[in-house]
Amino acid sequence: MAELPDIQQTKPKIEIPISQVGVQNVKVPFMLESRGGGFHQMIADVSMRTSLLSSRRGISMSRLHMTLSKYLNQPLKHKLIFQILSDLAGSQDEKESFMSFDFKLPMSRTSPATNHAYPLYYDCKFEGSVTDYDQFSFFQGVRVQYASYCPCSAALSMDLKGKGKKGFPHAQRSYADVVVKIDPPNYVWLEDIIETVESNIATLPYPIIKRPDEQEIARIAAENPMFVEDAIRLISLSLFHKKDYVDWIVKCTHEESIHTSEAIAMNWKGVPGGFDGTYYF
């Protein structure tokens, strides 16, 4: 190896530092502890990056994989992510490192009338960074699907009914994306973040729906029409009361069924130096 040329160690033509450089879409097996006990065997799409000094042309990409390889199939928590990040920075002789895990978390969902249970898979993420002086930041994210029934459309349908005509309110497939910042050693279950969202949204999706379920879902929808502004205010109010969440940001998206655009709303905690809308989902 010593006899082979190492072009990455040559001087770059333009000597400016690079904030982040690395690899993404790396498939990584790991174990995730369940709130209900036991572990899930998971596969994540992982991104690994480090900073790069102005005097160096490139990093050793293979060292990122080699560093990660000894952590495969281990229970993943913020302590392990901090250790991986520290090793990643050390392997490249850099001060800063960044890492994200994107994966799907299964949780059982029971249909509202017939009680048929089946797992739903939620898009989740862990993100971590180590910067100067071993400053560790850790984030957890979830995406929760729900249904939203337009209050305006519902009111117009009722107006038609009063005129002896028929009309039906339209509905949207909708999503709430939430990212929370946690200060270790505090730990927050992903299931808790998901339930914080779902406890405020009555109109949820179900994998198995029989006719009695569909009728019950229609009844719930009629009692809970919701604009995107209504949804994000309900979710935000619950997030404000979570003492372990150092910071949070939420984005609600309603995929309109009769408009060509999507309705969106964003909100964040508003702590000094925290999320300010520049964190995009």
C-alpha positions as CSV (number, residue, x, y, z in Angstrom):
1,M,0.0,0.0,0.0
2,A,2.8,2.4,0.8
3,E,4.2,2.0,-2.7
4,L,0.9,3.1,-4.3
5,P,0.2,6.7,-5.1
6,D,-2.3,8.5,-2.8
7,I,-3.7,11.4,-4.9
8,Q,-6.0,12.4,-2.0
9,Q,-3.1,13.6,0.0
10,T,-2.0,16.1,-2.7
11,K,-2.7,19.8,-2.4
12,P,-6.0,21.0,-3.9
13,K,-5.8,23.6,-6.6
14,I,-8.3,25.8,-4.7
15,E,-7.4,25.9,-1.0
16,I,-10.7,26.5,0.7
17,P,-12.3,24.3,3.4
18,I,-15.3,22.1,2.7
19,S,-18.1,22.0,5.3
20,Q,-19.2,18.4,4.7
21,V,-18.0,15.7,2.4
22,G,-18.7,11.9,2.6
23,V,-21.1,9.2,1.4
24,Q,-24.8,8.6,1.5
25,N,-27.3,5.8,0.8
26,V,-25.2,3.3,2.7
27,K,-27.3,0.3,3.8
28,V,-26.6,-0.4,7.5
29,P,-28.1,-3.1,9.7
30,F,-28.8,-2.1,13.3
31,M,-30.9,-3.0,16.3
32,L,-33.5,-0.5,17.7
33,E,-34.9,-0.9,21.2
34,S,-38.7,-1.0,21.3
35,R,-40.6,1.0,23.9
36,G,-42.7,-2.1,24.6
37,G,-39.6,-4.2,25.2
38,G,-37.2,-6.2,23.0
39,F,-35.5,-5.0,19.8
40,H,-36.3,-4.5,16.2
41,Q,-33.8,-5.7,13.6
42,M,-33.6,-2.7,11.2
43,I,-32.0,-1.6,8.0
44,A,-31.2,2.1,7.6
45,D,-30.0,4.4,4.8
46,V,-27.0,6.1,6.3
47,S,-25.2,9.3,5.4
48,M,-21.7,9.9,6.8
49,R,-19.7,13.1,6.3
50,T,-16.8,15.0,7.8
51,S,-15.3,18.4,7.4
52,L,-12.3,18.9,5.2
53,L,-9.3,21.2,5.7
54,S,-8.4,23.7,3.0
55,S,-5.0,22.1,2.7
56,R,-6.3,18.6,1.9
57,R,-7.7,17.6,-1.5
58,G,-10.0,14.8,-0.3
59,I,-11.0,12.4,2.4
60,S,-10.6,8.7,2.4
61,M,-14.1,7.5,1.6
62,S,-13.3,3.8,2.4
63,R,-12.3,4.8,5.9
64,L,-15.9,5.9,6.6
65,H,-17.2,2.4,5.8
66,M,-14.3,0.8,7.7
67,T,-15.0,2.9,10.8
68,L,-18.7,2.1,10.7
69,S,-18.2,-1.7,10.1
70,K,-17.4,-2.5,13.8
71,Y,-20.7,-0.9,14.9
72,L,-23.0,-3.0,12.7
73,N,-26.0,-4.8,14.2
74,Q,-25.5,-3.0,17.6
75,P,-28.4,-1.4,19.6
76,L,-28.5,2.2,18.2
77,K,-28.8,5.1,20.8
78,H,-27.3,8.5,21.0
79,K,-24.3,7.2,23.0
80,L,-23.3,4.9,20.1
81,I,-23.9,7.6,17.5
82,F,-21.6,9.9,19.4
83,Q,-18.9,7.2,19.5
84,I,-19.3,6.6,15.8
85,L,-19.1,10.3,15.0
86,S,-16.0,10.7,17.1
87,D,-14.3,7.8,15.3
88,L,-15.3,9.1,11.9
89,A,-13.7,12.5,12.6
90,G,-10.6,10.8,14.0
91,S,-10.3,8.5,11.0
92,Q,-10.0,11.6,8.7
93,D,-8.0,13.8,11.1
94,E,-10.8,16.3,11.1
95,K,-12.7,18.1,13.8
96,E,-16.3,17.8,12.6
97,S,-18.4,14.8,11.6
98,F,-22.1,14.3,10.7
99,M,-24.3,11.3,10.4
100,S,-28.0,10.5,9.7
101,F,-30.0,7.2,9.8
102,D,-33.2,7.0,7.9
103,F,-35.4,3.9,8.6
104,K,-38.9,2.6,9.0
105,L,-40.3,1.9,12.5
106,P,-43.2,-0.6,12.7
107,M,-46.1,0.1,15.1
108,S,-49.4,-1.9,15.2
109,R,-52.6,-0.1,14.1
110,T,-56.1,-1.6,14.9
111,S,-59.0,-0.7,12.7
112,P,-61.6,1.4,14.6
113,A,-64.7,-0.9,14.3
114,T,-63.6,-4.4,13.4
115,N,-60.4,-4.5,15.4
116,H,-58.1,-5.9,12.7
117,A,-54.5,-5.2,13.7
118,Y,-51.7,-4.7,11.2
119,P,-48.3,-2.9,11.4
120,L,-47.8,0.6,10.0
121,Y,-44.3,1.6,9.1
122,Y,-43.3,5.1,10.0
123,D,-40.5,7.0,8.3
124,C,-38.0,7.9,11.1
125,K,-34.6,9.4,11.4
126,F,-31.7,9.9,13.8
127,E,-29.2,12.7,13.1
128,G,-26.0,13.5,14.9
129,S,-23.1,15.9,14.6
130,V,-19.8,16.4,16.5
131,T,-18.2,19.8,16.1
132,D,-15.3,21.7,17.8
133,Y,-14.6,20.8,21.4
134,D,-16.6,17.5,21.0
135,Q,-19.9,19.4,21.0
136,F,-22.5,16.7,20.3
137,S,-25.9,17.5,18.8
138,F,-28.6,14.8,18.4
139,F,-32.0,14.9,16.6
140,Q,-34.8,12.5,16.2
141,G,-37.4,12.8,13.4
142,V,-40.7,11.2,12.4
143,R,-43.2,11.4,9.6
144,V,-46.9,10.7,10.5
145,Q,-49.6,10.3,7.9
146,Y,-53.1,11.4,8.6
147,A,-56.3,12.5,6.7
148,S,-57.6,16.0,6.6
149,Y,-61.2,16.9,5.7
150,C,-61.7,20.5,4.5
151,P,-63.9,22.6,6.8
152,C,-64.7,25.0,3.9
153,S,-65.8,22.1,1.7
154,A,-67.9,20.6,4.6
155,A,-69.7,23.9,5.2
156,L,-70.4,24.3,1.5
157,S,-71.8,20.7,1.4
158,M,-74.1,21.5,4.3
159,D,-75.2,24.7,2.5
160,L,-76.2,22.5,-0.5
161,K,-78.1,20.2,1.7
162,G,-80.1,23.1,3.1
163,K,-81.0,23.9,-0.5
164,G,-82.2,20.4,-1.3
165,K,-79.0,19.4,-3.2
166,K,-76.2,17.0,-2.5
167,G,-72.5,17.7,-2.0
168,F,-69.6,15.8,-0.4
169,P,-66.6,17.4,1.4
170,H,-63.2,16.6,-0.1
171,A,-60.3,15.1,1.8
172,Q,-56.5,15.2,1.6
173,R,-53.8,12.7,2.4
174,S,-51.7,14.6,4.9
175,Y,-48.4,14.4,6.7
176,A,-46.8,15.9,9.8
177,D,-42.9,15.9,9.8
178,V,-41.5,16.5,13.2
179,V,-37.8,16.9,14.2
180,V,-36.9,17.3,17.9
181,K,-33.5,18.0,19.5
182,I,-32.6,16.0,22.5
183,D,-29.8,16.8,25.0
184,P,-28.2,13.5,26.1
185,P,-28.4,11.8,28.5
186,N,-32.1,12.4,28.1
187,Y,-33.8,9.8,25.8
188,V,-37.1,10.1,24.0
189,W,-38.9,7.2,22.3
190,L,-39.8,7.6,18.7
191,E,-43.1,6.1,19.6
192,D,-43.7,9.0,21.9
193,I,-43.1,11.5,19.2
194,I,-45.5,9.7,16.9
195,E,-48.2,9.5,19.5
196,T,-47.8,13.2,20.3
197,V,-48.9,13.9,16.7
198,E,-51.6,11.2,16.5
199,S,-53.2,12.2,19.8
200,N,-54.1,15.5,18.2
201,I,-55.3,14.1,14.8
202,A,-58.4,12.0,15.0
203,T,-58.5,11.1,11.3
204,L,-55.8,8.5,11.0
205,P,-55.2,5.9,8.2
206,Y,-55.6,2.1,8.7
207,P,-54.0,-0.8,6.9
208,I,-57.2,-2.9,7.1
209,I,-60.5,-1.2,6.5
210,K,-63.8,-3.1,6.3
211,R,-67.1,-1.4,5.6
212,P,-67.9,-0.8,9.3
213,D,-64.5,0.7,9.7
214,E,-65.0,3.0,6.7
215,Q,-68.3,4.1,8.1
216,E,-66.7,4.9,11.5
217,I,-63.9,6.8,9.8
218,A,-66.5,8.8,7.9
219,R,-68.2,9.7,11.2
220,I,-64.9,10.7,12.8
221,A,-64.1,12.8,9.8
222,A,-67.4,14.7,9.9
223,E,-66.7,15.6,13.5
224,N,-63.1,16.7,12.9
225,P,-62.7,18.9,9.7
226,M,-59.3,20.4,9.7
227,F,-57.3,23.1,7.8
228,V,-53.5,22.8,7.8
229,E,-53.4,25.7,10.2
230,D,-55.6,23.8,12.6
231,A,-53.4,20.7,12.5
232,I,-50.1,22.4,13.1
233,R,-51.5,24.5,16.0
234,L,-52.8,21.3,17.7
235,I,-49.5,19.5,17.3
236,S,-47.4,22.6,18.3
237,L,-49.4,23.0,21.5
238,S,-48.5,19.4,22.6
239,L,-44.8,19.9,21.6
240,F,-44.6,23.0,23.7
241,H,-45.4,20.9,26.8
242,K,-42.6,18.4,26.2
243,K,-39.9,19.3,28.7
244,D,-37.3,16.9,27.3
245,Y,-37.5,18.5,23.8
246,V,-34.8,21.1,23.8
247,D,-36.0,22.3,20.4
248,W,-38.4,21.1,17.8
249,I,-39.8,22.0,14.3
250,V,-42.9,20.7,12.6
251,K,-44.2,20.9,9.1
252,C,-47.7,19.9,8.1
253,T,-48.5,19.1,4.4
254,H,-52.0,18.6,3.1
255,E,-52.0,17.2,-0.4
256,E,-55.0,18.9,-1.9
257,S,-57.5,16.8,-3.8
258,I,-59.2,19.7,-5.8
259,H,-56.3,22.2,-6.0
260,T,-53.1,21.8,-8.0
261,S,-51.0,22.9,-5.1
262,E,-50.3,21.6,-1.6
263,A,-51.2,23.4,1.6
264,I,-48.3,23.6,4.1
265,A,-47.6,25.1,7.5
266,M,-44.4,25.2,9.6
267,N,-43.8,26.0,13.2
268,W,-40.9,25.8,15.6
269,K,-40.2,26.3,19.3
270,G,-38.4,29.5,18.9
271,V,-35.4,29.1,21.3
272,P,-32.3,31.3,20.8
273,G,-30.0,29.7,18.3
274,G,-32.5,26.9,17.5
275,F,-34.6,26.0,14.5
276,D,-35.7,29.1,12.6
277,G,-37.2,27.7,9.4
278,T,-33.8,27.1,7.8
279,Y,-34.0,23.4,8.6
280,Y,-35.9,21.9,5.6
281,F,-37.5,18.5,5.5
